[in-house]
Amino acid sequence: MGAVHNEAKTAHLLSFARQKNLIQEWKSEGVYPYSAGPVEPAQAVEREMFDEVATRIARRLPGVSQSKKTTLRLLR
């Protein structure tokens, strides 16, 4: 059971790293829709949810015809 737990943990960490890299790429490109950090806890939760959904969509639909900026603004 320990090996399965370690594999799941490793997969989760890799997914988190990919998410973080993708968000950083969006920030560098100027398409990430949030410019300032969250001020209130509710804003932090909103941002976490946005990041999760947006990165999942980006991984599933890498060749979408809309611009990244438009897609991310619509998700927000």
N, C-alpha and C positions, 0 to 999 in steps of 0.2 A: 504494500500500500504506500510506503514511503517513496518509492520510485515514481509512482503515478502522481503523487502530490508534487514531487520535485519537477516532473515534466510539465504539469499544469502551471506551476509557479513560473517556470522558465518561459513558457508560451505567453503567459500574461505579461511578464516583464518585456519580452520582445515586442508584443503588441503595443504596450505603453511607450516604448522607445520609438516605434514607427509613428505612433500618433504624435508624439512630441516633435519628431523631425518634420512631419508634414505640416504641423501648425507653425513651426519656425519658418519653413519654406514659404507658407502663405504670408506670414508677417514680412519676410524679406521682399516678397513680390508686391506687398502693399494691398493684398486682397482680403486679409483677415479683417472681419467686420468690427472687432473690438480694438480700440486704441489705448484705453487706460485699463488698469487693473481693477478688479471688483472692489467696491467700497463696503458693501454690506454682505452678510452671509447669503442672502437670497441671490445676489448677483453672482457670487462664486458658484452656487449650485447651478444657476442658469448657464454659466460659462462652461462648467464641466459637462453638462448635458449637451450643449451645443457642440463642444469639441468631440464628444463621443459620437454623436449622430453624424456630424459633418465628415469626420474621418472615415466612418464606416461607409458612407455614401461615396466618398472620393475613391475608396478602394474598390467598391463594387462597380462604379461607373467612371472609369478613368478616361474614357473617350467622349464624354458628353460634349455636345456642340455649343452649349452656353459657356460663357466665360466663367472662370472660377469666381471672380468677384460677384457676378450676378447670382450665381448659385449659392454662395455663402451668405449674401445679403438676404436672399429669399428664405433661407433656413433660419436666419436669425429672427 
